[in-house]
Amino acid sequence: MIDQDNMSALSRQLRDTVHFTRSFNADTSTFAQWQSTNRAFVAEALGAGNAQAAQSRTLDQRDHKSHQTRLLELTFSSGEKTEAFLLLPSVRKKSPAVLLLHDHGSRFDIGKEKLIQTSNPDKARSAREWIKRCYGNRYLGDVLVKRGYVVLCADALGWSSRQGNGYDTQQALAANLMQFGTSLAAVVASEDVQAALFLSALPQVDERFVASMGFSFGGFRAWQVAALTSTIRASVAINWMGQLAGLMQPGANLLRGQSAYYMLHPPLAGKLDYPDIAALVAPRPALFFAGDRDPHFPRETVEAAFAALASRWSDAGAATHLETRIWPAGHAFGPAQQDAAIQWMGSALGQ
C-alpha cells in the first residue's frame, strides 16, 4: 500500500529496520581506522577522491571601503562552469577564509546572491526578500568580510547563473545524471570540494584558517565538504542534521522527491547515516545549530543525531571540538545565531 507521502509498505519497512553497515563499531575497529577507511570510501563514491582546485577567471570587480567584490567564473574538472562571488578584505596580509554555501529554499533565481549583495537589480530584489525571510535581513557574506574573512560563494548546479527549469524538473535533472552513473548530490559535493581547494590556494588566504559555513541545504553542504577534504579546518552547519529514519516521517521534505535528490547519494544508501558522514570531520572543530520549531527537522531526530556526533567526537579524543545547540527558533539563521557562530568559528580557527 502506498500512502499520501508516496511511501510504500516496503519503504516504511526499510525505514524502520535500516541498519547502516558501515557505521562505526568500536568492537571491530578503532575510530581512526574506521574514519580513514570510510573517508576514502565516501570520497571515491562521490567522485571527490582526486579533486583538484577549480580554475577561475575574473568577470567583474568592484571596490568598496572595507573590501573588494569580484565576480568570478569557476571551471570544474568536469568542464562545468559557474559564477561565484569572491570578497577580499582591504588588508595587505593573508586572511582567514570562509567557503560560504547557499541554501536551497526552492528559490532558484538566486544562489550566491542569497548571501552576498549583488549589483544586479533583478537579482537584488529577490535577494532582499530572501535575506529578510531567512537571514535576519543581513547578507552573511558581507558581514564576514567586514570581520576580516575572505569569502567565496558559488552557484550550485540549478541556481542563479546555472538556473534550471523550476522545482518540478529537479527529478529530471537528477535522473539524467544518474543514467550515467553519477548523481546530482555527487556533482554538488565534488564541486564544493574543488571550490574549497581553490579558496585555500588563493594568495590572499592563510590556508591554515579555512572554514565552511551554510544554512539549511548550505548547512548540509558545509559539513559534507568538511568530511570530504581536510582543507576545511572548521565547519559551521545550520539547520541541517538528523538521522535518516527520523527525517523520513509523514510530511517530511525528504519524502517528496524533487529537492531530496540534492542530498541523495545512492552509493552510500544503507551504508552510512548522515551523522556517520558528518563524523568524518572529527577531530576538527564543527558547529551544528538547530531550531526547536524547525518543521523540517523534528527535535527528536536532531537530538539523536547530535548525541551520535558527540559520541564520535569523543571517540576521536576531541569532545570539546564539537558544538551543538538547539535554539528557540524555526528554520532560519538570524543575527543572534550568526554572531554566535562567527564568534565560535573565530575561536576554532584561532583568530
N, C-alpha and C positions, 0 to 999 in steps of 0.2 A: 504494500500500500504506500502511495506517495502522499505526503502531507502538504499543507499550504506553503511550506518553505522549500518544497521540492526535495525533501529528504525521503528516500525510500526506506523501507524497513531494514534493508541491508545497510544503508548508510548509517542509520541510527545504531544498529548493532555494532558496526565497526567503530563508531564514535565512542560507544560505551565500553568497548573492550580493547581499545587500541593499546598496544604495548610497543614502545619505541625501542627497537632492537639495538640501537647504538647509544642509548643513554648511558651516562656514567654509572659504573658499578664498582664500588670500592673492593668487592671480593675478587674481581678479576684483573684489575689494573690499578696503577696509581693515577691520580688526576693528571699529572704531567704526561704520562704515556697516552691516556685517553685523549687528551687535548691535542697533542701532536698528531696522532693518527686521524682524528676527526677534522681538524683544521685542514689537513691535506685532502681528506675525502670531500669536504664541503667545497673547498676552492676548486677542485677538479670537476666536481659535479656541476658547478655553476659557471664554469668556463673562465675562472679568475685565477687559475693556478700559476700562469706565467704572464701575468698582466704587466703591461708597460705603460708609462705615463702617456696621457693624451697629448697630442700635438696642438698648437694654438697659433692663431693669428689675430691681431687686433683690428676690430671693425670700427671702433669709435672710442674716444677718450674725452672725459670731462673732468675739469679741475674744480675742487671746492676748497674752502678754507681749511677744513680738517682732514681732507682725504681726496683721493682721485678715484674716479669710476671708469673702468674700462669695460667695453662690450667686446667679448671675445667670441671667436668661432673655435670650438674644440673639435678635433677629429680623433675618433677612437680607432682601435686596432681593426675593428670590423669594417671601417670605412664610413660608418655613420658619423654625421656631424650634428652639433648642437650649438646653441648660443649660451653664453654664460656671462654673468657679471663678476668682475674682479674688483674688489675695493682695497685700496692701498692707503694706509695711514701716511700722513705728511711728516714722516720721520726718516732720518738717514741712518737707520740701523735695521738689522734683521729683527723681525717681529714674530710673535706667536700667530697662529693662523687657525681659522675655523672653516671646515667644509660644511656649508650650510645646505640642508636638504629640504626641498619644498614638500608640502603636503599634497594629498590627492584632492579630497573635498568635492569630487565630481565637477570641478571648475577647471576647464582645460584651456581657456583662452589666455590664462596667465600661469606661469610656473615660477621662474626666478623672481618675477615681479611681485609675488606674494611676500617676499622677504626683503627685497631691495628696491628702493624708489626708482622709478623709471621716468624718462622724459617723453616717452611715447604717450600721447594724450588719450588714445583709446584704451590702452592697457592700464594707464594710470587710474582711470575711472573705475575699472574693475578691481584694481588693486586696493583702492581706498575702501571700497565696500568690503573687501576680504579681510584687510587688517583690522577693520572695526569689528568684524564678526569673530575673528579667531585670535588676534594678537594684541588686543587692548589698544588698538589704534596706533600701533608702533610698527615701523619697518625694522625687523630684528637685525638685519644685516647692517643697517645704518647705525643702530645702537652699538653693535660690536666694533665696527671700525673706529667709532669715536672713542672707544675704550682701548684702542691700540692694537686691534687684531686685523690681520689680513683676512679677507673674507672671499670665498669663492662659492657661487651658487649657479648651477647649470640646469637647463631644462631637461627633464627626463623624457623618454620617448612617450609622446602623447600630449605634451603640454607646450603652450606658447609657440616658440619657433618650430616645434615639432607636433603641433596640434593635429589630432586626427579628426574623425567624423562623428564624435559625440559619445555619450555614455553607452548607448545601446550597441556600439560597434567594438567595444573593448574585447568581447569574446571572440570576434572575428580576428582582431589584431593578434590576440593570443594564439588562436588556433592556427593561423597562418605561419606563426613562428614554430609552433610545436610540430608541424608537418615535417620540419627539417631538423628535429632533434634538439631544439633549444626551447626557451620559454621567455615570455615577457618579463617575468620576475628575474630570470637569469641575466637578461640583457641589462636591466637596471642595475643589478648587483655588480656586474662586470664593469659597467661604465662608471659607477660610483668609485670603484677601486682605482680605475685609471685617472679619474679626476683627483682623487686623494694623492696619488703619486705625482701628478702634475703640480698640485699645490705645494707639496712638501719640497719640490725641487726648485721652486722659484727663488731667485737671488734675494728677494725681499723677506723670505721666510726663514725662521730658525726651525730646522726640521725636527728638533728635539721637542717642540711645543706645538704640535698639530692636533686639533680636536675635531670631532664630528658632532653636529647638533641638528636636531629636527623635531618637528611636532607631527603627530598623527602618522600618516604614511612616511613622512620625513623622519619621525622617531624610529620607525621600523628600519628605515634605511641607515639611520645613524648607528644603531648597534650592529646591524648587518655588515656594514663596511668595516667597522672596527674588528669584527670577528674574522674578516677576510684578509686584513692587512695590518701588520704591526706599525705601519706608517702612522696610523691614528693612535695617539698616545693617551687620549681620554675621550669618552663619548657621553653625550647628553641626549637621552631619548625621552620624549614627552608624549604621553597618552598613546603608547602602543606597546603593550606587553600583556600576555596572558598565556594560558595553556590551551592547546588546540581544542580539546574536548569542551572546555568552558566557553570557547568562542564560537562554538557551533551549536548553540541553543536556539530555540524558537525566536525568530525575529532578528537574528544577528546578521551583520553585513556579510560575513563570510559565506552565508548560505545563499546569497543572491547571484553568485557567479560574477560576471562583469568585473567590477573593481577588484574582486578577490584574486584575479589572475596575476595581479602585480605582486602578490605575496605567496603565490603557489609554486613551489619547487618540486616537480614530480620526482626527481631522483632522491629527494630527501624524505618523501612521504613515508610514514610508518617507521622511519629510522631515527629521526631526531625531532623533538618538540621545539617550540620556539625558545623556551628558556635554555634548552640544550645548546642551541646555536649561539645564543647570546653569551653563554658561559665560555665560549671560545675566546672572549675578550679578556677574561681574568688571566693574570692578576692586575692588569692595567685598570686605572680608575674608570668607573662607569656610574652614571646617574640615571635613574628611572623615576619619573614623576607620573602620577595618575590622578584622575579626578573622581571623587566619590559619587558624583552624579553623571558620570560619563555613560551615555546609553549604549555605546559600542563596546565597552569593556567593563562587564559586571565586576563589582568589588571582590566577589568570592574568587573568581579566576585570577584576578590581579594579585590578590594576596597570596594565592597558592604559587603563582609564578615568582613573586618576589621572594617567597620562602625558599623556592628551589634555587634561585640565583644566590641568595645568601649562603646556602649550603655549598655551592660551587666555589664562591669566592673564599669561603672558609677552607675548603679543600685545597685551594691554591695558596693558602697561607697569607691571604690578603683581605681579610674580612673588613678592614677599615677602608679599603679602596672602593667599596660599593656603597652607594647612597640610594635608598628607595624612600619614597614618600607619597602618600595619598592625600591630596589637597581637597578642601571643601569647594569643589568646582565641577564643571561639566567638561565637555570636550572643547577645550580652549587652552591657550598658552598666554595668559595675561601678564601684565608688567611685574607683579609681585613674584610670579614663578620665574619669569625671565631674569629678574635681578638676582634671585636666589641661585638659579642655575649658572649664571655668568660668574657670580662670586665663587661658587663651588668649582667651576672649571678653572678659574684663575688659580685657585689654591692647588687643584690637582695637577696643573701644569707647572706649578712652582713660580707663578707670576706675582 
